[in-house]
Amino acid sequence: MAENVSRPSIEITHQKNVRIIRLRGAWTLLSLKDHPFLAKELAACRALPTPHWHLSDIDTLDSAGAFVIWQAWGKTIPEQTQLKPDHQNLFKRWQECPPIQRVKTKKDLTHQLLSVSEQIRGVLRQIHDGVILVGQLVLDFLYLLRKPGEIPWAEISMTIFDAGVRALGITALVGFLIGVVLSYLSALQLQAFGAEIYIIDILGLSILRELGPLLAAILVAGRSGSAMTAQIGIMRVTEELDALSAMGISHSLRLIFPKVIALLVTLPLLTIWTDVAALLGGMLSANHQLDISMQQFFVRLPNSVPLVNIFIGLLKASVFGVLIALVACHFGFMIKPNTESLGNETTNSVVAAITIVIMTDAVFAILFMKVGMP
């Protein structure tokens, strides 16, 4: 019985076109937390015509209960309200509280200029750190020329295996599918002009010169670049970088140099692998759509695509590999010893690497615009 009396409740009765709303029980923070629906019921009672509020049957009322009722009243005490004298002070306290006003911050011209200048400083800081990274890499290269016995062959070999051998499956699959799609879409257009044989020229030039290196670089940036950044970040979190510094081991010689050399070697090989898979997919699609045999493909391809295009593609792949490794290491060393920074900088590494790869590809397209074209 005591539990039923202390339970907060709402009772609505009708007397001569008047709605009498009686609140009973204990309207306290402890009892209201188990009955969250009472706030909605109070708001619905306020919408009733001619409501008379009787709060004299409330056993216990604290500030939280008074606040819930006061909000349901629309932050004003209704005229037809019966209250206990000791309860009036609680409602009076809420009524005398000044309304909370949200301060709207105005973004004036000065604030916008400061924001732009901060972004510019961030970009300049990134460029400054990148130049330092490249300079240290050059110094490490000159040092290893004098002492070739200290070349970290184990780290280079491990990175080649992780970034190259383990990526053969995904690069072959993506290259094959891109070749099929490119061949299928080109066949639809060439059939309209009766120039089906030129699909060999389109596939050979686009894949060997552009799509092969670009696809391999994007896949390596998303797969291996992010792994490199996360690896260095984990070493920061676990204080392994501090341990290497304490032992006098160079970070750039053991972490950056092997990754750069490994991707310099791996990405051209992956590009050749991707080119072969893409051309194979294009051949199969052309054979199915246009009845062009593989023998025709092999005979016409060397004559329609100059050999220099292959070297341009391999040169681009080597540059892409160096840039991906540098970007991955740069963002890896920017990671702070917390998990949030690890996720943010790994994402920034992938986005920056892919963006730089596409920008560099555009520069190559402009520089070699008249080189290797049939």
C-alpha positions as CSV (number, residue, x, y, z in Angstrom):
1,M,0.0,0.0,0.0
2,A,2.8,2.4,0.8
3,E,4.3,1.9,-2.6
4,N,1.0,2.7,-4.4
5,V,0.6,5.9,-2.3
6,S,4.1,7.2,-3.2
7,R,3.6,6.5,-6.9
8,P,3.0,9.7,-8.9
9,S,-0.3,9.7,-10.7
10,I,-2.7,12.0,-12.5
11,E,-6.5,11.9,-12.0
12,I,-8.9,13.9,-14.3
13,T,-12.5,14.4,-13.2
14,H,-15.4,16.5,-14.7
15,Q,-17.6,18.9,-12.7
16,K,-19.9,21.3,-14.4
17,N,-17.9,21.7,-17.7
18,V,-14.7,22.0,-15.6
19,R,-11.8,19.6,-15.8
20,I,-10.2,19.0,-12.4
21,I,-6.7,17.6,-12.7
22,R,-5.5,16.1,-9.4
23,L,-1.9,15.1,-8.9
24,R,-1.2,12.5,-6.2
25,G,1.7,10.6,-4.8
26,A,5.3,11.6,-4.6
27,W,6.5,13.9,-7.4
28,T,10.2,13.6,-6.8
29,L,13.3,12.9,-8.9
30,L,13.5,9.3,-7.6
31,S,9.9,8.5,-8.4
32,L,9.7,10.4,-11.7
33,K,12.7,8.5,-13.2
34,D,10.6,5.4,-13.3
35,H,7.6,7.2,-14.9
36,P,8.9,9.3,-17.8
37,F,5.5,9.3,-19.6
38,L,4.0,11.6,-16.9
39,A,5.6,14.7,-18.5
40,K,3.7,14.0,-21.8
41,E,0.5,13.4,-19.9
42,L,0.8,16.7,-18.1
43,A,1.4,18.5,-21.4
44,A,-1.7,16.9,-22.8
45,C,-3.8,17.9,-19.7
46,R,-2.8,21.5,-20.3
47,A,-4.5,21.4,-23.6
48,L,-7.8,20.5,-22.0
49,P,-10.5,23.2,-21.9
50,T,-10.9,25.0,-18.5
51,P,-8.4,22.9,-16.5
52,H,-8.3,23.4,-12.7
53,W,-5.1,22.1,-11.1
54,H,-5.3,20.5,-7.7
55,L,-1.9,19.8,-6.2
56,S,-2.9,19.6,-2.6
57,D,-3.0,15.8,-2.7
58,I,0.7,15.6,-3.5
59,D,2.5,13.8,-0.7
60,T,6.1,14.9,-1.6
61,L,7.3,17.5,-4.1
62,D,10.9,18.4,-4.7
63,S,12.6,20.8,-7.2
64,A,12.7,18.2,-10.0
65,G,9.0,17.4,-9.7
66,A,8.1,21.1,-9.6
67,F,10.2,21.7,-12.7
68,V,8.4,18.9,-14.6
69,I,5.0,20.3,-13.6
70,W,6.1,23.9,-14.3
71,Q,7.3,23.0,-17.8
72,A,4.0,21.3,-18.5
73,W,2.2,24.5,-17.5
74,G,4.2,26.4,-20.1
75,K,6.5,28.0,-17.5
76,T,3.6,30.0,-15.9
77,I,1.4,29.0,-13.0
78,P,-2.3,28.7,-14.1
79,E,-4.9,30.9,-12.5
80,Q,-7.0,28.0,-11.3
81,T,-4.4,26.2,-9.2
82,Q,-4.6,24.9,-5.6
83,L,-1.2,24.5,-4.0
84,K,0.2,23.7,-0.6
85,P,1.9,26.7,1.0
86,D,5.2,24.9,1.2
87,H,5.0,23.9,-2.5
88,Q,4.5,27.5,-3.7
89,N,8.2,28.4,-2.9
90,L,9.4,25.6,-5.3
91,F,7.3,27.0,-8.2
92,K,8.3,30.5,-7.3
93,R,12.0,29.6,-7.5
94,W,11.5,28.3,-11.1
95,Q,9.4,31.3,-12.0
96,E,12.0,33.7,-10.9
97,C,14.8,32.0,-12.9
98,P,15.8,34.1,-15.9
99,P,15.2,32.5,-19.3
100,I,18.1,30.8,-20.9
101,Q,19.1,32.6,-24.1
102,R,21.4,31.1,-26.6
103,V,24.3,33.3,-27.6
104,K,24.6,33.4,-31.3
105,T,28.2,33.9,-32.4
106,K,28.6,36.1,-35.3
107,K,31.3,35.1,-37.7
108,D,32.6,38.4,-38.8
109,L,35.2,39.1,-41.4
110,T,38.0,39.0,-38.9
111,H,37.0,35.5,-37.7
112,Q,36.8,34.2,-41.3
113,L,40.3,35.7,-42.1
114,L,41.7,34.0,-39.0
115,S,40.2,30.7,-40.0
116,V,41.6,31.0,-43.5
117,S,45.0,32.0,-42.2
118,E,45.0,29.0,-39.8
119,Q,44.3,26.7,-42.7
120,I,47.1,28.2,-44.8
121,R,49.5,27.8,-41.9
122,G,48.4,24.2,-41.6
123,V,49.2,23.6,-45.3
124,L,52.5,25.3,-45.0
125,R,53.3,23.2,-42.0
126,Q,52.5,20.1,-43.9
127,I,54.8,21.2,-46.8
128,H,57.6,22.1,-44.3
129,D,57.4,18.7,-42.7
130,G,57.3,17.0,-46.1
131,V,60.4,18.8,-47.2
132,I,62.2,17.7,-44.0
133,L,61.1,14.1,-44.7
134,V,62.5,14.1,-48.2
135,G,65.7,15.8,-47.1
136,Q,66.2,13.1,-44.4
137,L,65.5,10.4,-47.0
138,V,68.2,11.8,-49.3
139,L,70.7,11.9,-46.4
140,D,69.9,8.3,-45.5
141,F,70.5,7.3,-49.2
142,L,73.9,9.0,-49.2
143,Y,74.8,7.4,-45.9
144,L,73.9,3.9,-47.3
145,L,76.0,4.5,-50.4
146,R,79.0,4.9,-48.1
147,K,78.0,2.0,-45.9
148,P,76.0,-0.5,-48.0
149,G,76.3,-3.1,-45.2
150,E,73.7,-1.2,-43.2
151,I,70.9,-1.4,-45.8
152,P,67.8,-2.7,-44.1
153,W,67.2,-5.6,-46.5
154,A,64.9,-7.4,-44.1
155,E,62.5,-4.4,-43.8
156,I,62.6,-3.8,-47.5
157,S,61.8,-7.5,-48.3
158,M,59.0,-7.6,-45.7
159,T,57.4,-4.5,-47.2
160,I,57.7,-5.8,-50.7
161,F,55.9,-8.9,-49.6
162,D,53.1,-7.1,-47.8
163,A,52.6,-4.4,-50.4
164,G,53.2,-6.5,-53.5
165,V,52.7,-10.2,-53.1
166,R,49.6,-9.9,-50.9
167,A,48.1,-7.3,-53.3
168,L,48.3,-9.5,-56.4
169,G,44.8,-10.9,-56.0
170,I,42.9,-7.6,-55.6
171,T,44.8,-5.8,-58.3
172,A,44.3,-8.7,-60.8
173,L,40.6,-8.7,-60.0
174,V,40.1,-5.0,-60.3
175,G,42.2,-4.8,-63.4
176,F,40.3,-7.6,-65.1
177,L,36.9,-6.1,-64.3
178,I,38.0,-2.6,-65.5
179,G,39.2,-4.2,-68.8
180,V,35.9,-5.9,-69.2
181,V,33.9,-2.7,-68.5
182,L,36.1,-0.5,-70.8
183,S,35.9,-3.0,-73.6
184,Y,32.2,-3.4,-73.3
185,L,31.5,0.3,-73.3
186,S,33.9,1.0,-76.2
187,A,32.4,-1.8,-78.2
188,L,28.9,-0.2,-78.1
189,Q,30.3,3.0,-79.6
190,L,32.6,1.5,-82.1
191,Q,29.9,-0.8,-83.5
192,A,27.9,2.3,-84.4
193,F,30.7,3.5,-86.7
194,G,31.9,0.1,-88.0
195,A,35.3,0.5,-86.4
196,E,35.4,-2.5,-84.2
197,I,39.1,-3.2,-84.8
198,Y,40.1,0.0,-83.1
199,I,39.1,-1.3,-79.7
200,I,42.6,-2.8,-79.5
201,D,44.1,0.7,-79.8
202,I,41.7,2.1,-77.2
203,L,42.4,-0.7,-74.7
204,G,46.1,-0.8,-75.2
205,L,46.7,2.9,-75.0
206,S,44.4,3.6,-72.1
207,I,45.4,0.6,-70.0
208,L,49.2,0.6,-70.5
209,R,49.6,4.4,-70.3
210,E,46.9,5.5,-67.8
211,L,44.6,3.0,-66.1
212,G,47.1,0.4,-65.2
213,P,49.5,2.7,-63.2
214,L,46.6,4.7,-61.7
215,L,44.6,1.6,-60.6
216,A,47.6,0.0,-59.0
217,A,48.5,3.2,-57.2
218,I,45.0,3.8,-55.9
219,L,44.8,0.2,-54.6
220,V,48.2,0.4,-53.0
221,A,47.4,3.8,-51.4
222,G,44.2,2.5,-49.9
223,R,45.6,-0.9,-48.9
224,S,49.3,-0.6,-48.1
225,G,49.5,3.2,-47.5
226,S,46.9,3.0,-44.7
227,A,48.7,0.0,-43.2
228,M,52.0,1.9,-43.2
229,T,50.4,4.9,-41.5
230,A,48.6,2.8,-38.9
231,Q,51.8,0.8,-38.2
232,I,53.8,3.9,-37.4
233,G,50.9,5.3,-35.4
234,I,50.7,2.1,-33.3
235,M,54.4,2.4,-32.7
236,R,53.7,6.0,-31.4
237,V,50.9,4.8,-29.2
238,T,52.9,1.9,-27.7
239,E,56.0,4.2,-27.3
240,E,58.1,2.0,-29.6
241,L,59.3,5.1,-31.5
242,D,60.6,6.5,-28.2
243,A,62.4,3.2,-27.6
244,L,64.1,3.4,-31.0
245,S,65.2,6.9,-30.2
246,A,66.6,5.8,-26.8
247,M,68.6,3.0,-28.5
248,G,70.0,5.5,-31.1
249,I,68.2,3.8,-34.1
250,S,67.2,6.2,-36.9
251,H,63.4,6.3,-37.5
252,S,63.9,7.3,-41.2
253,L,66.5,4.6,-41.8
254,R,64.5,1.8,-40.3
255,L,60.9,2.9,-41.1
256,I,60.8,5.4,-44.0
257,F,63.6,4.3,-46.3
258,P,62.5,0.6,-46.5
259,K,59.0,1.6,-47.4
260,V,60.0,4.1,-50.1
261,I,62.4,1.6,-51.7
262,A,59.9,-1.2,-51.5
263,L,57.1,0.7,-53.2
264,L,59.5,2.1,-55.7
265,V,60.2,-1.5,-56.8
266,T,56.8,-3.0,-56.1
267,L,54.4,-0.6,-57.8
268,P,55.9,-0.9,-61.3
269,L,55.7,-4.7,-61.0
270,L,52.1,-4.4,-59.8
271,T,51.4,-2.1,-62.7
272,I,52.6,-4.8,-65.2
273,W,50.4,-7.3,-63.4
274,T,47.4,-5.0,-63.5
275,D,48.0,-4.2,-67.2
276,V,48.0,-7.9,-68.1
277,A,44.8,-8.6,-66.1
278,A,43.1,-5.6,-67.7
279,L,44.1,-6.5,-71.2
280,L,43.0,-10.1,-70.7
281,G,39.6,-8.9,-69.5
282,G,39.4,-6.5,-72.5
283,M,40.4,-9.3,-74.9
284,L,37.7,-11.7,-73.6
285,S,35.0,-9.0,-73.7
286,A,36.1,-7.9,-77.3
287,N,36.0,-11.6,-78.4
288,H,32.5,-12.0,-77.0
289,Q,31.1,-8.6,-78.2
290,L,32.9,-7.9,-81.4
291,D,34.2,-11.4,-82.5
292,I,37.8,-10.2,-82.4
293,S,40.1,-13.1,-81.7
294,M,43.0,-13.1,-79.3
295,Q,45.4,-13.7,-82.2
296,Q,44.2,-10.4,-83.8
297,F,44.7,-8.7,-80.5
298,F,48.3,-9.9,-80.1
299,V,49.2,-9.1,-83.7
300,R,47.7,-5.6,-83.7
301,L,48.6,-4.4,-80.2
302,P,52.4,-3.9,-80.7
303,N,51.7,-1.9,-83.9
304,S,49.0,0.3,-82.4
305,V,50.6,1.1,-79.1
306,P,54.2,2.4,-79.2
307,L,56.6,0.8,-76.7
308,V,57.3,4.1,-75.1
309,N,53.8,4.1,-73.5
310,I,54.8,1.1,-71.4
311,F,57.9,2.9,-70.1
312,I,55.8,6.0,-69.4
313,G,53.4,3.9,-67.4
314,L,56.2,2.3,-65.4
315,L,57.9,5.6,-64.7
316,K,54.6,7.0,-63.4
317,A,54.2,3.9,-61.2
318,S,57.6,4.4,-59.7
319,V,56.9,8.0,-58.9
320,F,53.5,7.0,-57.5
321,G,55.1,4.4,-55.2
322,V,57.6,6.9,-53.8
323,L,54.8,9.5,-53.2
324,I,52.5,7.0,-51.5
325,A,55.2,5.8,-49.1
326,L,56.2,9.4,-48.2
327,V,52.7,10.5,-47.6
328,A,52.0,7.4,-45.5
329,C,55.1,7.9,-43.4
330,H,54.4,11.6,-43.0
331,F,50.9,11.1,-41.6
332,G,52.1,8.2,-39.5
333,F,54.6,10.4,-37.7
334,M,51.9,13.0,-37.2
335,I,49.8,10.6,-35.1
336,K,49.5,11.5,-31.5
337,P,49.4,8.8,-28.7
338,N,45.6,8.3,-28.8
339,T,43.2,6.2,-30.8
340,E,41.2,9.1,-32.2
341,S,44.3,10.6,-33.8
342,L,45.2,7.2,-35.2
343,G,41.9,6.9,-37.1
344,N,41.9,10.5,-38.3
345,E,45.5,10.5,-39.6
346,T,45.1,7.1,-41.3
347,T,42.1,8.5,-43.1
348,N,43.9,11.7,-44.0
349,S,46.8,9.6,-45.3
350,V,44.7,7.6,-47.7
351,V,42.8,10.7,-49.0
352,A,46.0,12.7,-49.4
353,A,47.8,9.8,-51.2
354,I,45.0,9.3,-53.7
355,T,44.7,13.0,-54.3
356,I,48.5,13.4,-54.9
357,V,48.5,10.4,-57.2
358,I,45.7,11.8,-59.4
359,M,47.4,15.3,-59.4
360,T,50.7,13.7,-60.4
361,D,49.0,11.7,-63.1
362,A,47.6,15.0,-64.5
363,V,51.1,16.5,-64.5
364,F,52.5,13.5,-66.4
365,A,49.6,13.7,-68.9
366,I,50.6,17.3,-69.7
367,L,54.3,16.7,-69.8
368,F,54.1,13.7,-72.0
369,M,51.1,14.8,-74.1
370,K,52.9,14.4,-77.4
371,V,55.1,11.5,-76.4
372,G,54.2,7.9,-77.5
373,M,51.0,8.8,-79.3
374,P,50.4,6.7,-82.4
